[in-house]
Amino acid sequence: TSYANQRGNTLYDYLFREQQTPHMGVGSGVIISTDGYIVTNNHVIDMSNEIEVVLNDKRSFPGKIIGKDPSTDLALLKIESEDLSVIPFGNSDEIKIGEWVLALAIHLI
């Protein structure tokens, strides 16, 4: 039996029909300014038609891509909100042994 004759088959339709549901992905980022700029990875937003940013307090905002750089795998997003909590930046020269730090790494090929 040819594939053309199996079009009514549920398994065939599942495997070969056009996808109707959008692909969704999940990633993370950090808010770097109180007016809504967010740094994330480029691979998180690459190929995205729409971006939804959900904060820890469950508020949700549409995100706009401001810029992206595939070579460093970084992207800058913007949400429209005010009074956002931002990640504090430190001075690596002032770190003491035993202090907690967060480092963002860039995968180099």
OpenMM code with the backbone's topology and positions (N, CA, C; nanometers):
from openmm import Vec3, app, unit

residues = "THR SER TYR ALA ASN GLN ARG GLY ASN THR LEU TYR ASP TYR LEU PHE ARG GLU GLN GLN THR PRO HIS MET GLY VAL GLY SER GLY VAL ILE ILE SER THR ASP GLY TYR ILE VAL THR ASN ASN HIS VAL ILE ASP MET SER ASN GLU ILE GLU VAL VAL LEU ASN ASP LYS ARG SER PHE PRO GLY LYS ILE ILE GLY LYS ASP PRO SER THR ASP LEU ALA LEU LEU LYS ILE GLU SER GLU ASP LEU SER VAL ILE PRO PHE GLY ASN SER ASP GLU ILE LYS ILE GLY GLU TRP VAL LEU ALA LEU ALA ILE HIS LEU ILE".split()
positions = [
    Vec3(0.0845, -0.1184, 0.0000),
    Vec3(0.0000, 0.0000, 0.0000),
    Vec3(0.0885, 0.1241, 0.0000),
    Vec3(0.0572, 0.2194, -0.0845),
    Vec3(0.1390, 0.3410, -0.0916),
    Vec3(0.1016, 0.4372, 0.0206),
    Vec3(0.1940, 0.5298, 0.0490),
    Vec3(0.1658, 0.6310, 0.1510),
    Vec3(0.0437, 0.7141, 0.1143),
    Vec3(0.0249, 0.7398, -0.0155),
    Vec3(-0.0890, 0.8202, -0.0593),
    Vec3(-0.2203, 0.7545, -0.0212),
    Vec3(-0.2263, 0.6214, -0.0207),
    Vec3(-0.3484, 0.5505, 0.0150),
    Vec3(-0.3686, 0.5434, 0.1659),
    Vec3(-0.2688, 0.5797, 0.2435),
    Vec3(-0.2788, 0.5711, 0.3887),
    Vec3(-0.3147, 0.7051, 0.4527),
    Vec3(-0.3529, 0.8044, 0.3749),
    Vec3(-0.3784, 0.9383, 0.4288),
    Vec3(-0.4824, 0.9391, 0.5393),
    Vec3(-0.5733, 0.8441, 0.5419),
    Vec3(-0.6737, 0.8406, 0.6470),
    Vec3(-0.6229, 0.7780, 0.7752),
    Vec3(-0.5053, 0.7205, 0.7718),
    Vec3(-0.4474, 0.6531, 0.8873),
    Vec3(-0.4027, 0.7556, 0.9910),
    Vec3(-0.4443, 0.7379, 1.1152),
    Vec3(-0.4107, 0.8315, 1.2214),
    Vec3(-0.2598, 0.8414, 1.2424),
    Vec3(-0.1894, 0.7299, 1.2419),
    Vec3(-0.0447, 0.7316, 1.2598),
    Vec3(0.0223, 0.8057, 1.1443),
    Vec3(-0.0234, 0.7803, 1.0226),
    Vec3(0.0318, 0.8507, 0.9065),
    Vec3(0.0121, 1.0013, 0.9218),
    Vec3(-0.1104, 1.0424, 0.9573),
    Vec3(-0.1379, 1.1853, 0.9742),
    Vec3(-0.0484, 1.2455, 1.0818),
    Vec3(-0.0277, 1.1732, 1.1907),
    Vec3(0.0573, 1.2223, 1.2997),
    Vec3(0.2016, 1.2414, 1.2530),
    Vec3(0.2524, 1.1474, 1.1760),
    Vec3(0.3923, 1.1517, 1.1346),
    Vec3(0.4196, 1.2474, 1.0194),
    Vec3(0.3233, 1.2623, 0.9272),
    Vec3(0.3535, 1.3336, 0.8036),
    Vec3(0.2732, 1.4609, 0.7792),
    Vec3(0.1787, 1.4927, 0.8608),
    Vec3(0.1012, 1.6155, 0.8389),
    Vec3(0.1845, 1.7374, 0.8773),
    Vec3(0.1413, 1.8528, 0.8296),
    Vec3(0.2077, 1.9776, 0.8681),
    Vec3(0.1783, 2.0043, 1.0150),
    Vec3(0.2785, 2.0516, 1.0850),
    Vec3(0.2617, 2.0797, 1.2273),
    Vec3(0.1719, 2.2016, 1.2459),
    Vec3(0.0724, 2.1890, 1.3305),
    Vec3(-0.0205, 2.2976, 1.3571),
    Vec3(0.0147, 2.3733, 1.4850),
    Vec3(0.0855, 2.3080, 1.5753),
    Vec3(0.1188, 2.3728, 1.7011),
    Vec3(0.2553, 2.4393, 1.6901),
    Vec3(0.2697, 2.5583, 1.7471),
    Vec3(0.3995, 2.6256, 1.7396),
    Vec3(0.5024, 2.5570, 1.8280),
    Vec3(0.6277, 2.5647, 1.7857),
    Vec3(0.7372, 2.5107, 1.8658),
    Vec3(0.7673, 2.6097, 1.9776),
    Vec3(0.7801, 2.5607, 2.0994),
    Vec3(0.8091, 2.6471, 2.2123),
    Vec3(0.9385, 2.6022, 2.2773),
    Vec3(1.0170, 2.6972, 2.3187),
    Vec3(1.1407, 2.6693, 2.3889),
    Vec3(1.1456, 2.7486, 2.5178),
    Vec3(1.2385, 2.7131, 2.6021),
    Vec3(1.2535, 2.7793, 2.7307),
    Vec3(1.4003, 2.8132, 2.7500),
    Vec3(1.4271, 2.9278, 2.8060),
    Vec3(1.5634, 2.9685, 2.8360),
    Vec3(1.5636, 3.0605, 2.9560),
    Vec3(1.6789, 3.1121, 2.9869),
    Vec3(1.6908, 3.2040, 3.0999),
    Vec3(1.7659, 3.3282, 3.0558),
    Vec3(1.7598, 3.4296, 3.1386),
    Vec3(1.8304, 3.5534, 3.1120),
    Vec3(1.8398, 3.6326, 3.2407),
    Vec3(1.9057, 3.7470, 3.2337),
    Vec3(1.9175, 3.8337, 3.3507),
    Vec3(1.8782, 3.9756, 3.3127),
    Vec3(1.8049, 4.0401, 3.4026),
    Vec3(1.7646, 4.1793, 3.3829),
    Vec3(1.8837, 4.2666, 3.4204),
    Vec3(1.9254, 4.3527, 3.3267),
    Vec3(2.0445, 4.4345, 3.3516),
    Vec3(2.0125, 4.5825, 3.3705),
    Vec3(1.8847, 4.6218, 3.3543),
    Vec3(1.8479, 4.7618, 3.3770),
    Vec3(1.7044, 4.7691, 3.4273),
    Vec3(1.6757, 4.8712, 3.5078),
    Vec3(1.5419, 4.8845, 3.5653),
    Vec3(1.4359, 4.9133, 3.4603),
    Vec3(1.4771, 4.9568, 3.3406),
    Vec3(1.3792, 4.9850, 3.2355),
    Vec3(1.3596, 4.8690, 3.1382),
    Vec3(1.4075, 4.7490, 3.1732),
    Vec3(1.3665, 4.6305, 3.1005),
    Vec3(1.4617, 4.5674, 3.0024),
    Vec3(1.5897, 4.6000, 3.0061),
    Vec3(1.6844, 4.5321, 2.9179),
    Vec3(1.7291, 4.4010, 2.9817),
    Vec3(1.7325, 4.2956, 2.9004),
    Vec3(1.7616, 4.1603, 2.9476),
    Vec3(1.8674, 4.0976, 2.8582),
    Vec3(1.9670, 4.0350, 2.9196),
    Vec3(2.0684, 3.9604, 2.8447),
    Vec3(2.0347, 3.8127, 2.8533),
    Vec3(2.0381, 3.7457, 2.7396),
    Vec3(2.0152, 3.6021, 2.7323),
    Vec3(2.1106, 3.5449, 2.6277),
    Vec3(2.0961, 3.4177, 2.6004),
    Vec3(2.1771, 3.3550, 2.4958),
    Vec3(2.1067, 3.3664, 2.3615),
    Vec3(2.1848, 3.3851, 2.2561),
    Vec3(2.1293, 3.3928, 2.1217),
    Vec3(2.0556, 3.2646, 2.0843),
    Vec3(2.1093, 3.1482, 2.1229),
    Vec3(2.0436, 3.0231, 2.0835),
    Vec3(1.9058, 3.0089, 2.1479),
    Vec3(1.8795, 3.0836, 2.2551),
    Vec3(1.7483, 3.0792, 2.3201),
    Vec3(1.6432, 3.1485, 2.2341),
    Vec3(1.6794, 3.2582, 2.1699),
    Vec3(1.5810, 3.3364, 2.0937),
    Vec3(1.5954, 3.3228, 1.9427),
    Vec3(1.7030, 3.2587, 1.8984),
    Vec3(1.7253, 3.2438, 1.7554),
    Vec3(1.6093, 3.1676, 1.6930),
    Vec3(1.5628, 3.2137, 1.5794),
    Vec3(1.4525, 3.1510, 1.5056),
    Vec3(1.3169, 3.1718, 1.5746),
    Vec3(1.3064, 3.2655, 1.6689),
    Vec3(1.1800, 3.2903, 1.7384),
    Vec3(1.0982, 3.3949, 1.6647),
    Vec3(0.9685, 3.3684, 1.6542),
    Vec3(0.8759, 3.4670, 1.5994),
    Vec3(0.8205, 3.5560, 1.7091),
    Vec3(0.7984, 3.4975, 1.8250),
    Vec3(0.7460, 3.5705, 1.9399),
    Vec3(0.8267, 3.5318, 2.0619),
    Vec3(0.8447, 3.6284, 2.1522),
    Vec3(0.9173, 3.6022, 2.2759),
    Vec3(0.8300, 3.6463, 2.3921),
    Vec3(0.8127, 3.5580, 2.4880),
    Vec3(0.7415, 3.5900, 2.6108),
    Vec3(0.8410, 3.5800, 2.7252),
    Vec3(0.8503, 3.6863, 2.8038),
    Vec3(0.9390, 3.6892, 2.9195),
    Vec3(0.8530, 3.6743, 3.0443),
    Vec3(0.8809, 3.5723, 3.1239),
    Vec3(0.8087, 3.5489, 3.2485),
    Vec3(0.9071, 3.5687, 3.3631),
    Vec3(0.8738, 3.6604, 3.4530),
    Vec3(0.9609, 3.6906, 3.5658),
    Vec3(0.9348, 3.5953, 3.6821),
    Vec3(1.0231, 3.5976, 3.7810),
    Vec3(1.0073, 3.5103, 3.8981),
    Vec3(0.8757, 3.5333, 3.9703),
    Vec3(0.8233, 3.6562, 3.9657),
    Vec3(0.6962, 3.6861, 4.0328),
    Vec3(0.5755, 3.6520, 3.9454),
    Vec3(0.5985, 3.5809, 3.8365),
    Vec3(0.4960, 3.5302, 3.7437),
    Vec3(0.4396, 3.6363, 3.6496),
    Vec3(0.4876, 3.7605, 3.6558),
    Vec3(0.4441, 3.8595, 3.5570),
    Vec3(0.5004, 3.8206, 3.4210),
    Vec3(0.4224, 3.8470, 3.3165),
    Vec3(0.4602, 3.8069, 3.1814),
    Vec3(0.4571, 3.9287, 3.0892),
    Vec3(0.5574, 3.9373, 3.0010),
    Vec3(0.5700, 4.0504, 2.9093),
    Vec3(0.6118, 4.0002, 2.7716),
    Vec3(0.5642, 4.0665, 2.6654),
    Vec3(0.6216, 4.0361, 2.5342),
    Vec3(0.7633, 4.0922, 2.5287),
    Vec3(0.8543, 4.0161, 2.4719),
    Vec3(0.9929, 4.0602, 2.4609),
    Vec3(1.0254, 4.1015, 2.3189),
    Vec3(1.1077, 4.2043, 2.3058),
    Vec3(1.1518, 4.2528, 2.1749),
    Vec3(1.3023, 4.2296, 2.1645),
    Vec3(1.3461, 4.1747, 2.0509),
    Vec3(1.4891, 4.1545, 2.0288),
    Vec3(1.5511, 4.2882, 1.9897),
    Vec3(1.6466, 4.3340, 2.0701),
    Vec3(1.7186, 4.4578, 2.0411),
    Vec3(1.8425, 4.4279, 1.9582),
    Vec3(1.9093, 4.3197, 1.9916),
    Vec3(2.0283, 4.2806, 1.9170),
    Vec3(2.0680, 4.1391, 1.9511),
    Vec3(2.1428, 4.0767, 1.8610),
    Vec3(2.1910, 3.9410, 1.8870),
    Vec3(2.3217, 3.9191, 1.8136),
    Vec3(2.4052, 3.8324, 1.8710),
    Vec3(2.5354, 3.8026, 1.8130),
    Vec3(2.5598, 3.6526, 1.8203),
    Vec3(2.5379, 3.5814, 1.7107),
    Vec3(2.5585, 3.4363, 1.7115),
    Vec3(2.7014, 3.3953, 1.7466),
    Vec3(2.8004, 3.4771, 1.7118),
    Vec3(2.9393, 3.4369, 1.7370),
    Vec3(2.9736, 3.4336, 1.8856),
    Vec3(2.9067, 3.5161, 1.9660),
    Vec3(2.9279, 3.5116, 2.1116),
    Vec3(2.8102, 3.4467, 2.1834),
    Vec3(2.7069, 3.4088, 2.1091),
    Vec3(2.5855, 3.3472, 2.1629),
    Vec3(2.5177, 3.4366, 2.2665),
    Vec3(2.5177, 3.5673, 2.2417),
    Vec3(2.4512, 3.6619, 2.3309),
    Vec3(2.3399, 3.7342, 2.2567),
    Vec3(2.2354, 3.7714, 2.3329),
    Vec3(2.1251, 3.8482, 2.2767),
    Vec3(2.0765, 3.9479, 2.3807),
    Vec3(2.0254, 4.0614, 2.3322),
    Vec3(1.9701, 4.1643, 2.4190),
    Vec3(1.8221, 4.1781, 2.3878),
    Vec3(1.7397, 4.1642, 2.4909),
    Vec3(1.5950, 4.1773, 2.4786),
    Vec3(1.5497, 4.3011, 2.5539),
    Vec3(1.4258, 4.3444, 2.5261),
    Vec3(1.3663, 4.4569, 2.5979),
    Vec3(1.2226, 4.4228, 2.6285),
    Vec3(1.1817, 4.4491, 2.7530),
    Vec3(1.0412, 4.4402, 2.7909),
    Vec3(0.9982, 4.5779, 2.8394),
    Vec3(0.8699, 4.6064, 2.8269),
    Vec3(0.8169, 4.7347, 2.8724),
    Vec3(0.7657, 4.7188, 3.0145),
    Vec3(0.8457, 4.7615, 3.1090),
    Vec3(0.8096, 4.7578, 3.2498),
    Vec3(0.8981, 4.8568, 3.3230),
    Vec3(0.8574, 4.8919, 3.4414),
    Vec3(0.9357, 4.9842, 3.5223),
    Vec3(0.9644, 4.9204, 3.6570),
    Vec3(1.0601, 4.9754, 3.7261),
    Vec3(1.0931, 4.9344, 3.8622),
    Vec3(1.1271, 4.7857, 3.8714),
    Vec3(1.2069, 4.7399, 3.7782),
    Vec3(1.2487, 4.5998, 3.7780),
    Vec3(1.3721, 4.5811, 3.8652),
    Vec3(1.3830, 4.4660, 3.9273),
    Vec3(1.5037, 4.4316, 4.0023),
    Vec3(1.6102, 4.3886, 3.9025),
    Vec3(1.7303, 4.4412, 3.9192),
    Vec3(1.8383, 4.4095, 3.8258),
    Vec3(1.9451, 4.3265, 3.8949),
    Vec3(2.0197, 4.2534, 3.8145),
    Vec3(2.1302, 4.1749, 3.8682),
    Vec3(2.2431, 4.2721, 3.9052),
    Vec3(2.2980, 4.2574, 4.0245),
    Vec3(2.4089, 4.3467, 4.0609),
    Vec3(2.5385, 4.3025, 3.9934),
    Vec3(2.6116, 4.3987, 3.9436),
    Vec3(2.7425, 4.3701, 3.8855),
    Vec3(2.8483, 4.3965, 3.9915),
    Vec3(2.9462, 4.3113, 3.9963),
    Vec3(3.0536, 4.3279, 4.0929),
    Vec3(3.1849, 4.3568, 4.0243),
    Vec3(3.2860, 4.3708, 4.1062),
    Vec3(3.4212, 4.3935, 4.0574),
    Vec3(3.5022, 4.2697, 4.0918),
    Vec3(3.5469, 4.1973, 3.9908),
    Vec3(3.6179, 4.0715, 4.0159),
    Vec3(3.7474, 4.0921, 4.0933),
    Vec3(3.8010, 4.2134, 4.0926),
    Vec3(3.9222, 4.2408, 4.1706),
    Vec3(3.8936, 4.2473, 4.3207),
    Vec3(3.7656, 4.2628, 4.3564),
    Vec3(3.7292, 4.2776, 4.4973),
    Vec3(3.6700, 4.1509, 4.5584),
    Vec3(3.6638, 4.0421, 4.4844),
    Vec3(3.6062, 3.9177, 4.5352),
    Vec3(3.6990, 3.8567, 4.6398),
    Vec3(3.6367, 3.8085, 4.7469),
    Vec3(3.7125, 3.7429, 4.8528),
    Vec3(3.6842, 3.5931, 4.8497),
    Vec3(3.7765, 3.5144, 4.8960),
    Vec3(3.7601, 3.3694, 4.9011),
    Vec3(3.6352, 3.3366, 4.9819),
    Vec3(3.5510, 3.2494, 4.9257),
    Vec3(3.4288, 3.2065, 4.9930),
    Vec3(3.3048, 3.2839, 4.9530),
    Vec3(3.3191, 3.3942, 4.8796),
    Vec3(3.2029, 3.4702, 4.8352),
    Vec3(3.1356, 3.4001, 4.7176),
    Vec3(3.0031, 3.4144, 4.7097),
    Vec3(2.9272, 3.3592, 4.5982),
    Vec3(2.9457, 3.4477, 4.4758),
    Vec3(2.9609, 3.3855, 4.3600),
    Vec3(2.9711, 3.4594, 4.2342),
    Vec3(2.8872, 3.3894, 4.1282),
    Vec3(2.8479, 3.4642, 4.0293),
    Vec3(2.7788, 3.4100, 3.9125),
    Vec3(2.8585, 3.4522, 3.7909),
    Vec3(2.8957, 3.3563, 3.7098),
    Vec3(2.9735, 3.3860, 3.5896),
    Vec3(2.8955, 3.3417, 3.4671),
    Vec3(2.8909, 3.4267, 3.3667),
    Vec3(2.8308, 3.3916, 3.2387),
    Vec3(2.9431, 3.3521, 3.1457),
    Vec3(2.9325, 3.2340, 3.0897),
    Vec3(3.0391, 3.1837, 3.0035),
    Vec3(2.9949, 3.1858, 2.8583),
    Vec3(3.0906, 3.2001, 2.7719),
    Vec3(3.0669, 3.1949, 2.6285),
    Vec3(3.1395, 3.0724, 2.5751),
    Vec3(3.0645, 2.9844, 2.5105),
    Vec3(3.1234, 2.8636, 2.4538),
    Vec3(3.2058, 2.9024, 2.3319),
    Vec3(3.3322, 2.8729, 2.3351),
    Vec3(3.4191, 2.9031, 2.2215),
    Vec3(3.4480, 2.7759, 2.1446),
    Vec3(3.4403, 2.7850, 2.0145),
    Vec3(3.4652, 2.6678, 1.9304),
    Vec3(3.6114, 2.6608, 1.8955),
] * unit.nanometer
topology = app.Topology()
chain = topology.addChain("A")
for resn in residues:
    res = topology.addResidue(resn, chain)
    for name in ("N", "CA", "C"):
        topology.addAtom(name, app.Element.getBySymbol(name[0]), res)
